[in-house]
Amino acid sequence: MVLGVAGLSVGLALGGVVLLVALGWTLQRTVDEEAFRTADAVARLAGENALPDPLPVAGGQLRVQVVDTAGRIRAASIDADRLVPMVRPDQLTGTGRQRTVVPGQRLGWEGPVRVVAVPARSAGEPVTVLVGRSTVDVRHATQAARTVLLVAFPLLVGLLAVVAWRVVGATLRPVEALRSGAAEITGRDAAGRLPVPASQDEIHRLAVTLNDMLDRLAAARARQRSFLADAAHELRSPLTNMRTELEVAQRLGDRTDWPAVAADLLTDTERLGRLVDDLLLLARLDEQPAQQVDHLRAAEPVELGALLTEVAARWPGPTAGTGPAVTVVAAAGAVWTVGVPDELRRVLGNLVDNAVRHARTRVVLAVEPAAGGTYHLVTVTDDGPGIPVADRERVFRRFARLDEGRARDAGGAGLGLAIVRELVRRGGGTITLDDAHPGLTVRLHLPVLPDPD
């Protein structure tokens, strides 16, 4: 505020100086014009050889003399000196209109006198018309304006300073409330809200925006804490199992079945590795804006029928004693989409793995080409218990598992569907869950790519 008042003071001071200069110049120009008008009128009379004596001059502000080249006064106004010219002859050029300032004492006036000279001819001889005009009134007007400015300037600056202090204080008071509220929230490291002023102005909108941001940050922090807690729990479970098995094996000594212990440890290690890989993948997916360019570069045409067959081959079904049969219902022709092949394999692999885990007898993979639309439809159907409608959105959250899937061996870590949704969204598709009567159908919409052949 101090800098603002100082800048305003400098601006007002410069404006006052410019005003005084402009006022003095305007008044001086008015004096010159009046003197030249009178001089031109007398010059016309001289040219007509009709100079009266004394010269007629209205008012007492002007004095007129007509002098020849020798400096003799040929005619003068009634109050002008008839012996001494207002301007010495050597100061007159005689070739053009002139203006000068002489001391007022020579003319019996106070202060400086403005004298203009206009050449003329009288009776065939060159003469010069001199008109003197006192500038005392100009000086008095300028001094009066300067005095008014000197008196009014401090008062105006003081008034503006008070107004600025009140206005700026009233404007910044809500900002200070926002600052103190933010400092309080930061100091206690807890969720909170900033005070919202009642006025419907920019500060009000700023406070509302900041509170929305704080709400989003609090929600993100809550999700992060939940994610970290769930991740720590899931990571601790296999580590605890491994430590327990090793401690038991150490106590049993020679009676330990080391091949069985090694198999159990390998199972826990594989589970731990899958969990770490899933967490790293989710971390990379969370950075999607930074990785979007790389994702677009890696995308390429993918034929869905061949991809479904490749994924289904990982589950040979009852013939290998590994669970329900996985069958593929392919379209009549090639069905092309665009995406990252490894990500599409990961999506279908996670969906089929979930379906096989819960299916009773069969899992069916099918693809339906888009009929004039922009998305192909891929379905993964099982004849298991299905998922209640109320839980179909929750299963896509991280570490979210239904109660019946909490077992360590059957339930997984609860990251599969979360990864699926992120990868599908990243590829420009959508995923939904629907009833299969009995069982569950996962409906996967993938963008269409025209047949590259």
N, C-alpha and C positions, 0 to 999 in steps of 0.2 A: 504494500500500500504506500509506503514511503517513497519508493521509486516512482510509483504512478503519480503521486502528488508532485514530486520533483519534476518529472517530465511535463506534467501539466503546467507547472509554474514557468518552466523554460518556454513552453509553447506560448503561454499568455504574454510573457515578456517580449518575445520576438514579435508577436502580433501587435503589441502596443507600440514597439519601435516602428514597425511597418506603417501602422496607422498614423503616427506622428509625421513620418516622412511624407506619406501620401497627402495628409492634410496640408502640410507646409507647401508641398509642390502645387497642389490645387489652388490654394489661396494666392500663391505667387503668380501662377498662370492667369488667374482672374485679374490681378493688378496689371499685369503686362497687357492683357487684351483690352482692358479699359483705357490704358495709356495709349496704345497703338490706335484705337478707334478715334480718340481725340486728336492724335498727331496726324492721322490720315485726313480728318476733316479740315484741319488747319492747312495741311499741304494742298488740298484742293482749292481752298481760298487763295493761297499764295499763287498757285498756278493760274488763277483767274485775275490776278492783280487786284484782289478785293480784300486785302488784309485790313481789318478794322483795328483801331487802337483806342482803348485796350482790346485784346482778344477776348471774345466771349467764352467763358468756361463755366459750366454748371457746377455749383457746389464749391466748397473750399478745400477739397482733397487733391486737386490738380493745380499745377502751375505750368504755364506754357511760355516758351520763348522762341522767337524766330531769329536766328543768327546767320550772318553771311560768312564768307570764307575768311574774312579778317577777324572774326570773333566779335563783330559789332552786333548789338541787339537791334533788329529792325522793327520788331513788334513784341509785345508781351501781354500777359494777362494782368488783371488789375492788381494782384498781390504778388507778382513776380518781380524780381530784381531787374532793373533796366540798364544796369552798368556792368555787372559781372554775370557771364553766362554760367548755367548750371554745370556744364562740362567744358573743359578747356579745349580750345581749337585743335591743339595737337593730339587730343584723344579721339577726335572724329576722323573717320576715314573718308566720309563724303560719298562713298560708293554703294552703300546699302543700309538696311535697317539695323540699328544697333540697340543694345540694352546694356546698362551698367548700373552700379550702385555707388552713390556718393554720400559723404557724411551729411547729416541733416543740418548741422550748424551753418553750412554755407547758404542754406535756404531759409534758415530761421525755424526749422522743424526739429523735433526730437527724434533721435534714432536715425537709422539709415533711410535713404530715399532712393527709390527705383526710378531711373531716368531712361527714357527711350528716345532714339533719334531717328527721324525719317527724312531723307533728302527730298528737296522740292526745288522749284524754280519760281522766282518772282521778278517780274519785269525783265525777263531774259537772263537774270543772274541766278547762279546756284545759291540756295540757302538751305539751312537745316532746321527742322522743327524739333524742338526739345520739349518733352513733356515729363514733368516730375511728379511722382506719386509716393506719398509717405507709406512706409510698411509697418508703422507702429501697430495698426489694427491687426495685421497679419501676425506680428510677433505676439501681441496680446492674446489672440485666439489660440496660437500654438502653445503659449505658456499656460493658458487656462486648460487646454486639453491635456497637457503634460501633468498639471497639478491634479486634475481629476483622475487620471490614470494612476498616479503615484499614491493617491489616497484610496482609490477603489481597488487597486491591484492586491494589496495585502488582505483587505477585507474579503475580496472574492476568493483568493487562494485559501484563506482560513475557512470560509464557508464551504468551499468545495472539499477541503480536507475533512471537515466534520461530516458532510454528506457521504463522502467516499468511505470514511471509517464506519459509519452506520450501515451503509448499503453493503459494503464488503463483509462487515462483521455478520450481518444478517444472512448473507449468502454463504459464508464459510462456516457458520455455526452448524448446519446439518452435515457438512463435510467433516468437521471436527468430530461430530457424534459418530459418523461412520468410521473415522480413523480410530477413535477410542474403542468402539465396538469390535473392530477388527483386531486391535491389540489385545483386548480381553479374550477374544476367541483363541487367538494364537497363544496367549499366555497359559491358558488352562488346557490347551491341546484337546479341545472337545468340540462337538458340534454346537452350533448356535446360529442366531440370526442377527442381522444388523438392524438398527432402528430405521424405520421408513418414515420420512417427513410427511406431513399431511398435505403439503402443497403439491399440486399436480404439475411439476416442472421437471427439468432435466435431472435434478438431484433425486427426486422421487423415483424416476425411471432408473437411474443409476443404482439406487438402493435395492429396487426390485430385481434388477439384473444380477447384482452381486449376491443377493439372497438365493436366487435360482442357481447361481454358480456354486455357492456353498452347499446347497442341497445336493447338487450333482457330485460334488467332491466328497460329501459325507457318504452318499450312497456308494460311490466308487471305493472309498476307504473301507466301508462295511463289506463290500464284495471282496475286496482284497484280503481283509482279515479272515473272512470265511474261507476264501480259497486257500490261504496259507494254513489255516487250521486243518482243513480237510486234507490238504496235501501232506502236512506233517503227520496226520493220523494214518493216511494210507502208506506213507513211506515207513512209518514206525512199525506197522504190522508185520511186513515180511522180515524186517531187521530183527524184531522181537522173536519171531519164529525161528530164524536162523540161529540166534544166540541161544535160545532155549534148547534146540536140538544139539548144538555143540556142547553146551554145559552137561546135558544128560549123557551124551556120548562120552564126555571126559570122565564122568563119574562111573559109568559102567566099565570103562577100561577095555580089557580084552573081550568082554562080552558084547561090545558094540558091533552092530551090523553096519559096517562102514559103507558097503554099497547102497543100502537103503538110506543111510544118512546123506550120502552124496546125491542120491536121486532127489530127496526132499530139498536139500539145499539148492540143487540145480533148478527145481521148480520155483522156489522162492526167488532165486536170482533172476530167472526169466520174468517172473511177475514184476519184480522191482525194475528190471530194464524196460519192460513195456510201459510201466507207469512213468518212468523218467522220460522216455521218448514222447509219451502223450503230453506231459507237462511242457516239454520243450516245444512241441508242435503248437500247443495252445499259446505259448508265449510269442512264437513267431506270428501266429494269426492275429494276435492282439496288436501287432505292429503293421497291420495290413496297409495303411496309407503309405508307409515308407517302403513296403515291399510290393506295391501294386505294379510298378513298372516291370520288375523282375517276373511277376506272375504273368503279365501279358506277354512277355517275351517267351515264356516257357509253354504257353498254350499252343495246342496244335489239334488237327482233326483226329477224332477218335471214333471208331466204329463200335457201337454199343453192343451189337450181337456178339461179336468176338470177345469183347471185354467181359460180358456176362458169362460166357462159356469158360473163359480163363479163370474167373473168380470162383465159379461153381466147382471147378476141378480140384480146389483145395479141400473140399468136403466130399470124399468118395461115397459116403453114406453107409447103409447097412452092410454092404458087401465087405467093407473093411472094418466093420464093427465100431464105427466112429460116430454114430448118431443117425438122425433122420436123413432121408434122401433129399438131395438138392437137385432140382430139375430146372431146365431153362426152356422158356417158351419164346422163341425168337420170331422176329417179323419175317415176312416173305422176302424182303430185300434188305440191302444195307441201310442202316440207320446211323447217320453221322451227327455227331455233336462236336463242340469245341471245348477244350479244357486241358488241364495238365494230367497226363495219363496216370502218374503215380498218385495224384490226389483222388482221381476217380476210382482207382483200385482201392485206395484206403477207405473211401466212402462206402463202396459196395462191400468190401471185406468186413467192415464194422457192422453194417446192416445184416449181412448174412450170418455173421458170428452171433449177433443177438438173436436172430431168428432161430438158428440151430440150437442155441442154448435153451430156448423156451418151447420149441416145437415138439409135438408128440410124435408125428409120423412123417411129416413132409415139409419142405420149404420150396416155394416156386418163385423163380425169377422170370419176369416177363418185360418186354419192351413194346410199346405201341408208338409207331411213328406219328408225328404231328400231321394232322389232316388240314393243311392250309394254315396252321397256327405257327407259333414261334417257339414252342417247347415240345420235346419228346417226353413221353411218360414211361418211367421205369418203376415197376412195382416189385416189392419183396414181401411175399405172403407166407405166413406160417399158420399152423392149426393149434397154437398154444393157447394159454389162458387169456391172451390179449392184455390191453391196458385200459383201465377206466378212463372215461372222457375227462374227468376232473384232473387226471394225472398226466395227460398227453402233452401238456406244455411244460410241466415240471421235469419230465424225463430228459429234456434237452439242456437242462442246467448242469453245470459242472459238479461232479461228485453226487449227483442226484440219482438215487436208486430206490426202486420200490421195496417194500419190506420183505417181500419174498425173495428178493435178489441180494439180500445182505450177506449171504454166505460167502466166505472167502473164495471158494473154488468156483461157485456158479455165478456170483454177482458181479465180478469185475470191480474196477475202480470207479465206475460211474462217469467216465470221460468219453466213452465211445460216441454217444449221440451228440454230445456237445461238440466234439471234433467234426462229426458229420455235418451238423448245421453250419458251422463256420466255413468248412470247405465248400459246401454247396452254395452258400451265400457269396463267397468269394468268387465262385465260378459263374455267378449270374443266374442261379437256379433257386428253386424252393423245395421244401420238404414238408409233408404233412402225414398224419397218422389217421387210419380209418379202420372200421370194423371189417373182419373177414367172415364172420359167422360160420364156424368159430375161428378164433385167432385174430391176428392183426395184419393189416396191409399197410406197408410204408409206401407212400406215393412220392416219387422223386421226379420233379420237372427239370429237364436240362435243355439249354438253348439249342436251337436247330442250326445245323450247318448244311448247306446244299452239298449234294454228292460231289466230291472233288473230281470224280471221273467224268 
